[in-house]
Amino acid sequence: MPGPLTPSDWLLAAPLLWLAGGVVAILVLDAFRPAARHEAGLAFLALLGAAWSLWPLAEAAGEPLEGIPGLPVRAFSGMLEASPGNAVVGLLCLGAAALAGILSLRSLCRLESGRHRTALWTLLLVAPAGMLVTLASSHFATLFLGIETLSLPLYVLSALRRTEEGSVEAGLKYFLLGAFASGFLVFGMALLYAGTGRMDPGAVTAALEGGALARAGLGFLYAGLLFKLAIAPFHLWVADVYQGAPTPITALMAAGTKAAAALALLHWAPPAGPLGSGAWALLACATLALANLTALNQENLKRILALSGVAHAGLLLFALAALQAAPGSGASVEAAVNFYLVAYGVSALAAFGALELLERRAGGHAEASALRGLGRRFPVAGGILALAVLSLAGIPGTAGFLGKYFVFAELVRSGEVGVALLGILLTLWSFAYYLRILVVLYMKDAAPAGGPPAVQDTPAAVALWVPAVLVVLLGVWPAPAHLL
Amino acid sequence: MLAAYAPLLAWLVLVLVFVTGLLWVTDRIGRPRPATGKADTYECGMEPVGDAHRRFSVHYYLVAVLFILFDVEALFLILWALQARELGTPGLLEVGFFLAVLAVGWLHIWRRGGLEWDR
């Protein structure tokens, strides 16, 4: 029987308790005072509390925490495991939820009756809780629980504009394909358990030496995880879902879900062995090539950014290839992945956040034709979008460049110079569609203003500076990266 | 290995023999008395009248889904009940906390009209 909770248990449970407490508080108050507008305040309080309780771990690189033996912190009999770098990525997930909330204050919150407001704020707290569990999962139970806890709220949030066809389509597509992927995941876990008798990451090692049953389970497990991370050939849902979902929610999905799924994949990655680095490198190249090819032909800026997210997820697989090629490089590869996730996360948050503001000026459209020339008319939002796009492309001086640099450096260090060169060439190819966004924003005549004039959204405009500043800060002063 | 399945096979044969036997016996010794009531569709005691394409409140589904939800949560109580003595007071507190969280959800549903299925 498990004993009382240890300090490590409390450390990893505290952020989850904050978020769950926020949900309960919102539901209770909403039950008795439906007219009062307290949801947003409570939700931000819960997110702040969660970030505050995660901070000691994020700060603790190199020095052990008081009362807790050794890093990474293992909690709940080894079912959760998190390093300081993971905690930083966890902070990114919380920040993504907060930014999605701030962006919704003047748009999604005013959609319909109060019932949807409650749904929005409670689900905005549940989703990051799922992300935190997923990125620290080191047991099948926590992995599945985390992935479901992060997915279910996002299915609903995608469909929150329920009078709009695109939003409902996004919710339904995401739900159907996501449920399918969860089925793969849990079936894989069942086969792995049947084949190896283990439910911790050791099951992967055992499966590679084991029989056909366990190997098939491994395939199913990775299919499920790669779906959540949107790796080719499981990436087809991304463009439709990201386009249809309300843009604040898209920002949360891009930054948070990707980060959680990527760290989960890294935790559950096979050790160097029979699988080899070739499989991961092949998947990475295929994902980059397919995403780049598809993005070239898109008219909708949200779709372009969605496919850029697919390409970034593909690039992350190069880190796994490096891990395979050079066993023992685990710590530095994990640091590279953590930095990459934070760099991509802040860039995606800035990009989708700025796009949301521009979209409102263009009457709710994200087509290139509707956003023509808006960069000049709205210099701040346009400038932040341009900066984020440069970072996503990987121009030196931005966080995105260093993220890519660290991943390719790992690849070169592991001896896979050819793969690294191929990856860099594929990345260069992506400049074609990133630069197109800049052309649309700045080098076209402005489109006639469509739709009703947008409401002045001061909170969103202010909050958007945070990821924008981080993009530059992490790009020119990556010292905090050593913490990861 | 296969011998372990012998009882299953015996059971299968028994079921087949019993069902076909029963049908054969009723067919031989029973006297058919056709009646309109007998020819009707059996609908759990309800009178099957009207069009099957009837519209009814979508809230009904919500109540059904909520029922399933709380039904499943109640399942966890059995696991606790089986170990209640061994778990002692801490166990009681924990299951109480679990129920309290559950009650919040129920309270919210109730207060926001989720249970008014005929609205």
Interface residues (C-beta under 8 A of the other chain):
Chain A: M1 P4 A20 V24 L27 V28 D30 A31 F32 P34 R115 T118
Chain B: E86 L87 P90 V101 V104 G105 L107 H108 W110 R111 R112
